[in-house]
């Protein structure tokens, strides 16, 4: 594995699951923490909306998000 293959895997899995076209985005690593990752606001908001409303994965997704003011989450 490498950062490049990790980023490609993330894009392919998300595109398959959400239907979002990630061909015009730039992901340089699989973690999403690189300052060189480039997503449009529409891509990010669409991804958040889809994940939040998914009946199977939504609860897990929401539980994984950090909460402001709670120790160890931000």
N, C-alpha and C positions, 0 to 999 in steps of 0.2 A: 503494500500500500504506500501511497504518497499523498501529499496535500492535493495534488491535481486530480488523482483518481477519486479521492474522498469528496472533493467538490463536485465532480461530475456525477458521482453516485447520488449525492444529495439533490442535485438538479433533476436527475432522471426520476428518482423516487417521488419527489414533490410534484413534478410535472404529470407523472402517471396518476397520482392520487388526486390532485386538485384540478388538473386540466389547464393550469396556468402555463403560458409559454415563457420559458426562462431563456430562450435563445438570445435575447438582447440584454441579458444580465451578465455580471462578472462576479464569479465566486472563486476566490483564490485558495480557500482552505475549507475543509469539511466542518470546522467548528463554527464558522460564521463570525469569528472575532477579528479578522483582518480588516484594517482600515481601508484596504483596497477592494473589498467586496462592494459591488455596486448593484443596487436594486432600486427600482422606481418606487415611489410611494404607493402607486397602484398595485404593484406586485406584493409589497409587504402587507398592505391593508387587505388585499384579497386573500392572501395566505392566512392571516390572523382570523378573518371572518370565517373562512372555510373550516379551519381547525376548531374554532370555538363552537360552531354549529354542527360538527360531526358527532353523531350520537354515540359512536363507538370510541373514538379517540379524543373527543372534546374534553371529557372529564380529566383524562390523563394530561392532556395538553395544558389545561387551566391550572392543574395542581403543580405543574412544573414551572410555571411562571413565578417570578419573584414578587414579593409584596412589600410595598413601601412601608417603612417603619417597623418591620419585623427583623429581629437580629438574624444575621447570616444569609439574608436573601438579596441584598444589594451590595 
